[in-house]
Amino acid sequence: MNHIDFNNKKVLIRVDFNVPLDEQKNITDDTRMRAAMPTINHVLENGGTVILMSHLGRPQKKLKEDGSINVEQFTLKHLVAHLTDLLGVEVQFCEDTIGEKAQAKVGALDKGQVLLLENTRFHKGESKGDEALAKGMADLADIYINDAFGTAHRAHASTTVVAQYFDKDHKSFGFLLAAELENANKVLNNPERPLVSIVGGAKVSDKILLLEKMIDFVDVLIVGGGMAYTFVKSQGGKIGTSICEDDKMELAQKLLKKAASKGVQLLLPEDTLIADKFDNDANRNVTLTSEIPDDWMGLDIGPKTIEKFAKTISESKTILWNGPMGVFEMENFATGTKSIAEAVAAATANGAFSLIGGGDSVAAIKQMGLSDKVSYVSTGGGAMLELLEGKELPGVKAMKE
């Protein structure tokens, strides 16, 4: 972006404004909007006119009974007032993404003005990568900027296909997307060691590729959350009614053997905070993870595990965290995740590089109030996961062609 002349140019910026709204359509977390401000402000400060496009939710999957789009639920119009406040520039709105209305609105823009187009996913062709839709978007501007890392793993019209209508001198990553790639590369390419990867979440199946990739290049792999019970059961442990993917136990065994053959420490929870039902107010106890009583379930890592995991993290130089250690949404089962967050923050303060890799880990680190105590917090769950799995993201590849 620093090498593009934006003066008197119309600049189409794909942002990720897929923000949560309450029932009154008020924004409850504007993190993604704030993350796009440096890119938008840079274009404005350098004499450009800004045309913003984003998706919001999945309107094609939440159609009205008559099959029409639920405009009121998914319109980006709800974001205009707050976006105006963030930018300090009055943001105009267009009720469509392409076509005569959009062209007329763009044509009437003066230098330094900002226009927000309607939800890209109101068009069926968006998720299908429709070329006509992408061409309609491209026709609105002189320059295309992709700053939507959260959707860079989708080959959609507005994130990938539109880029083919701009040459290399007239398209670029935004500052946010560039920062996401740069920070992921600090983990993936020549990281300082020891490199510790903490992988949590409910299912092994959601993180198979990530786990396999991690074993290829980390020094220590910490496995927590619900997925740990599949590993424990595969080793003959008793896990009660804890979440388990029986069809993934053979895979868990393969991953354990692979880690051993590569000299990678794979750490599983030694003890577990168990409950007699899935409820914050359930009866609780601590037991060995391999000896959970029949009618009990593991909902968080136990104190010995917390101590061991925290010590390992404290000795690391590079940390990747993707996924919570337990049901952190329930206060009584949030201690493990909170302790890991604190350990990552402490290691960062001691000079380690820490990347929080999107999804629930981001929600957890925010909930613990430690977002500013780690090196980088990713804005894209699925995109960061695929990047760390070693995949080339369509939205990134398109900008290089």
C-alpha positions in Angstrom: 0.0 0.0 0.0 2.8 2.4 0.8 3.9 2.3 -2.9 0.5 3.1 -4.4 -0.6 6.6 -5.5 -4.1 7.0 -4.1 -4.5 10.7 -5.0 -7.7 11.4 -6.9 -8.3 7.6 -7.2 -11.4 5.6 -6.2 -10.3 2.8 -4.0 -12.4 -0.3 -3.4 -11.5 -1.8 0.0 -12.7 -5.3 1.0 -13.0 -5.1 4.8 -14.3 -7.6 7.4 -17.1 -5.8 9.1 -18.8 -9.1 10.1 -19.4 -7.8 13.6 -21.8 -9.1 16.3 -25.1 -7.2 16.7 -27.6 -7.3 19.6 -31.4 -7.5 19.1 -31.5 -3.7 18.7 -28.9 -4.0 16.0 -26.2 -2.3 18.2 -22.6 -3.4 17.6 -21.4 -5.4 20.7 -17.8 -5.8 19.6 -16.2 -3.4 17.0 -12.7 -5.0 17.0 -12.9 -5.9 13.3 -14.0 -2.4 12.4 -11.2 -0.7 14.4 -8.7 -3.1 12.9 -9.5 -1.7 9.4 -9.1 2.0 10.4 -5.3 2.3 9.6 -5.9 1.1 6.0 -8.9 3.3 5.4 -7.3 6.4 7.0 -4.1 5.9 4.9 -6.1 6.0 1.7 -8.0 9.1 2.8 -4.9 10.9 4.0 -3.3 10.3 0.6 -6.1 11.8 -1.4 -8.2 8.8 -2.2 -11.9 8.2 -2.2 -12.9 5.1 -0.3 -15.5 2.5 -1.3 -16.0 -0.2 1.4 -17.5 -3.6 0.9 -18.0 -6.4 3.5 -20.3 -9.3 4.3 -22.3 -9.6 7.5 -23.5 -13.0 8.6 -25.0 -15.6 6.3 -28.1 -14.1 4.8 -28.5 -16.7 2.1 -28.9 -19.4 4.8 -31.4 -17.2 6.8 -33.9 -16.3 4.1 -37.5 -15.2 4.9 -40.3 -17.7 4.5 -41.0 -16.4 1.0 -37.4 -17.0 0.0 -36.3 -13.4 0.0 -33.3 -11.8 1.8 -33.9 -10.7 5.4 -32.5 -7.2 4.7 -33.3 -5.8 8.2 -31.3 -8.5 9.9 -28.2 -8.4 7.7 -28.0 -4.9 6.2 -24.7 -3.0 6.7 -26.7 0.1 7.2 -26.6 -0.7 10.9 -22.9 0.0 10.9 -23.0 3.5 9.2 -23.3 5.6 12.3 -20.6 3.9 14.3 -18.3 3.8 11.2 -18.8 7.6 10.9 -17.8 8.0 14.5 -14.7 5.9 14.1 -13.5 7.7 10.9 -14.6 11.2 11.7 -15.9 11.4 8.2 -19.5 11.1 7.2 -20.0 7.7 5.7 -22.6 7.4 2.9 -24.5 4.2 2.2 -25.6 2.4 -0.9 -28.4 -0.2 -0.9 -26.7 -2.4 -3.4 -23.2 -3.7 -4.0 -23.0 -3.4 -7.8 -25.2 -2.0 -10.6 -26.7 1.4 -11.5 -27.3 2.5 -7.9 -23.8 1.7 -6.8 -22.3 3.3 -9.9 -24.3 6.5 -9.4 -23.3 6.8 -5.8 -19.6 6.2 -6.6 -19.8 8.7 -9.5 -21.1 11.4 -7.1 -18.3 10.9 -4.6 -15.8 13.6 -4.1 -12.1 13.2 -3.0 -11.9 12.2 0.6 -15.4 10.8 0.9 -16.4 7.3 2.1 -19.2 5.0 0.7 -20.2 1.7 2.3 -21.8 -0.8 -0.1 -24.5 -3.2 1.0 -23.7 -6.7 2.3 -21.8 -8.6 -0.4 -23.6 -11.8 0.5 -27.0 -10.5 -0.5 -25.8 -11.7 -3.9 -25.9 -15.5 -4.4 -22.8 -15.1 -6.6 -20.6 -13.8 -3.8 -19.9 -17.2 -2.2 -19.8 -18.9 -5.6 -17.0 -16.6 -6.9 -19.3 -15.3 -9.7 -17.2 -13.4 -12.2 -19.9 -11.1 -13.4 -20.5 -10.0 -9.8 -16.7 -9.5 -9.3 -16.5 -7.5 -12.5 -19.4 -5.3 -11.3 -17.4 -4.6 -8.1 -14.2 -4.0 -10.0 -15.9 -1.5 -12.3 -16.5 0.8 -9.4 -12.8 1.6 -8.7 -9.3 2.3 -9.9 -7.6 0.4 -7.1 -8.5 -2.7 -5.1 -7.3 -3.3 -1.5 -8.0 -6.5 0.4 -7.9 -6.0 4.1 -10.3 -8.8 5.1 -8.1 -11.5 6.5 -11.1 -13.2 8.2 -12.4 -14.2 4.8 -9.1 -14.6 2.9 -9.6 -18.4 3.0 -12.8 -18.0 0.9 -12.6 -17.9 -2.9 -15.5 -15.4 -3.0 -16.2 -12.8 -5.6 -15.3 -9.8 -3.3 -12.2 -11.4 -1.7 -10.6 -13.3 -4.6 -12.1 -13.1 -8.0 -12.4 -9.3 -8.1 -8.6 -9.1 -7.8 -8.1 -10.5 -11.3 -9.5 -7.3 -12.8 -6.6 -5.2 -11.3 -3.0 -5.4 -12.3 -0.2 -5.6 -9.7 0.2 -1.8 -9.6 -3.4 -1.3 -8.7 -4.1 -3.9 -6.0 -2.6 -4.6 -2.6 -3.0 -6.1 0.8 -4.3 -3.7 3.5 -2.3 -3.1 6.6 -4.3 -5.6 8.6 -4.0 -8.4 6.2 -0.3 -7.8 5.8 0.2 -7.8 9.6 -1.7 -11.1 9.9 0.6 -12.7 7.3 3.7 -11.2 8.8 2.8 -12.5 12.3 1.9 -16.0 11.1 5.2 -16.2 9.3 7.0 -15.5 12.6 5.7 -18.8 13.8 5.9 -20.7 10.5 9.3 -19.6 9.2 12.4 -19.8 11.3 10.8 -19.2 14.7 12.9 -18.7 17.9 12.9 -21.9 19.8 11.7 -23.6 21.9 8.4 -23.3 19.9 5.3 -24.3 21.9 2.0 -24.8 20.3 -1.2 -25.0 22.5 -4.1 -26.5 20.7 -7.5 -26.8 22.4 -11.2 -26.9 21.5 -13.8 -29.6 21.4 -12.9 -31.9 18.5 -9.9 -33.5 17.1 -11.7 -33.5 13.7 -11.7 -29.7 13.6 -7.9 -29.5 14.1 -6.5 -32.7 12.4 -4.5 -30.8 9.8 -3.3 -28.3 12.4 -2.1 -31.0 14.8 -0.3 -32.9 12.0 1.4 -29.6 10.8 2.4 -28.7 14.3 4.1 -32.0 15.0 6.2 -31.3 11.9 7.9 -28.2 13.3 7.1 -27.5 17.0 9.2 -28.5 19.9 6.3 -29.0 22.3 2.6 -29.6 21.5 0.2 -29.0 24.3 -3.3 -30.6 23.7 -6.2 -29.5 25.9 -9.9 -28.9 25.8 -12.4 -31.5 24.7 -10.2 -33.0 22.1 -7.7 -34.3 24.8 -10.2 -36.9 25.9 -10.1 -38.7 22.5 -6.3 -39.0 23.0 -6.7 -40.2 26.5 -9.3 -42.8 25.6 -7.2 -44.0 22.7 -4.5 -44.9 25.3 -6.9 -46.9 27.4 -8.0 -44.2 29.8 -11.4 -44.0 31.4 -13.0 -40.6 30.5 -16.6 -41.0 31.8 -19.1 -39.0 29.7 -16.5 -36.6 28.5 -16.7 -35.5 24.9 -14.9 -38.0 22.6 -14.7 -38.9 18.9 -14.4 -42.6 18.9 -13.8 -42.7 15.2 -10.7 -40.5 15.7 -9.0 -42.6 18.3 -6.9 -44.4 15.7 -5.8 -41.0 14.3 -5.0 -39.9 17.9 -2.7 -42.9 18.2 -1.0 -42.1 14.9 -0.4 -38.5 16.1 1.1 -39.7 19.4 3.4 -42.1 17.5 4.4 -39.4 15.0 5.2 -36.9 17.8 7.4 -39.6 19.5 9.2 -40.4 16.3 10.0 -36.8 15.7 11.1 -36.0 19.3 8.2 -33.7 19.8 6.8 -33.5 23.4 3.1 -34.0 23.2 1.5 -33.1 26.5 -1.9 -34.2 27.6 -3.8 -33.1 30.7 -2.6 -35.1 33.7 -5.6 -34.2 35.9 -9.0 -32.8 35.1 -11.8 -30.7 36.7 -14.8 -32.9 36.3 -18.6 -32.3 36.7 -21.6 -34.5 37.1 -23.5 -32.5 34.4 -22.8 -29.8 31.8 -23.7 -26.9 34.0 -21.8 -24.1 35.7 -23.5 -25.1 39.0 -22.8 -28.8 38.7 -21.0 -30.7 41.4 -17.2 -30.6 40.8 -14.2 -32.7 41.6 -10.6 -33.2 40.4 -9.4 -36.5 39.2 -6.7 -38.1 37.0 -7.7 -37.6 33.4 -7.5 -41.3 32.7 -9.7 -42.2 35.7 -12.9 -40.1 35.3 -15.9 -41.9 36.9 -18.6 -43.2 34.6 -21.2 -40.5 35.1 -18.9 -37.6 35.2 -17.3 -35.4 32.5 -14.2 -33.4 32.1 -14.9 -29.7 31.6 -11.5 -28.1 32.4 -7.8 -29.0 33.0 -6.8 -29.7 36.6 -4.3 -27.9 38.9 -1.4 -30.2 38.2 -1.9 -29.8 34.5 -2.1 -26.0 34.8 1.2 -26.0 36.7 2.9 -28.3 34.1 1.5 -26.4 31.1 2.4 -23.0 32.5 6.0 -24.1 33.3 6.4 -25.4 29.7 5.0 -22.1 28.3 7.4 -20.1 30.6 10.4 -21.8 29.0 9.3 -21.1 25.4 10.5 -18.4 22.9 7.7 -18.7 20.4 4.0 -19.6 21.3 1.0 -20.4 19.2 -2.3 -20.7 20.9 -5.4 -22.0 19.1 -8.3 -23.2 21.3 -9.4 -23.1 24.9 -8.5 -25.6 27.6 -12.1 -26.1 28.9 -15.6 -24.7 28.9 -14.3 -21.1 29.6 -17.7 -19.6 28.9 -18.8 -21.1 32.3 -17.1 -19.3 35.2 -16.4 -22.4 37.2 -14.6 -24.1 34.3 -12.6 -21.1 33.0 -9.6 -21.4 35.4 -7.6 -23.6 33.0 -8.0 -21.3 30.0 -7.4 -18.2 32.2 -4.2 -19.7 33.6 -2.9 -20.5 30.1 -3.7 -17.0 29.0 -1.8 -15.6 32.0 1.2 -17.9 31.3 1.3 -16.8 27.7 1.2 -13.2 28.8 4.0 -13.7 31.3 6.2 -15.5 28.7 5.5 -12.6 26.3 6.6 -10.1 29.0 9.8 -12.1 29.3 10.6 -11.8 25.6 8.7 -14.6 23.9 6.7 -14.0 20.7 3.0 -15.1 21.1 0.4 -15.5 18.5 -3.2 -16.0 19.4 -4.6 -17.9 16.4 -8.2 -16.8 16.1 -11.5 -18.2 17.1 -12.3 -19.1 20.7 -8.7 -18.3 21.8 -9.4 -14.6 20.9 -12.6 -14.6 22.8 -10.8 -16.1 25.8 -7.9 -13.7 25.8 -10.3 -10.8 25.6 -12.5 -12.2 28.3 -9.4 -12.4 30.5 -8.4 -8.8 29.7 -5.0 -9.9 28.3 -5.3 -8.9 24.6 -2.6 -6.2 25.0 -0.3 -8.5 26.9 0.5 -10.9 24.0 2.4 -10.2 20.8 -0.5 -10.6 18.2 -4.2 -11.5 18.3 -5.5 -12.7 14.9 -8.8 -11.4 13.6 -9.5 -14.4 11.5 -10.3 -17.8 13.0 -10.8 -20.0 10.0 -8.3 -18.1 7.8 -5.5 -18.3 10.4 -6.2 -22.0 11.0 -5.8 -22.7 7.3 -2.7 -20.6 7.1 -1.1 -22.5 10.0 -2.2 -25.8 8.4 0.1 -24.8 5.5 -2.6 -24.0 3.0 -2.4 -21.1 0.5 -5.3 -18.7 1.1 -7.2 -17.9 -2.1 -7.6 -14.2 -1.1 -3.8 -14.0 -0.6 -2.9 -15.9 -3.8 -5.1 -13.7 -5.9 -3.2 -10.6 -4.9 0.1 -12.0 -6.1 -1.1 -12.9 -9.6 
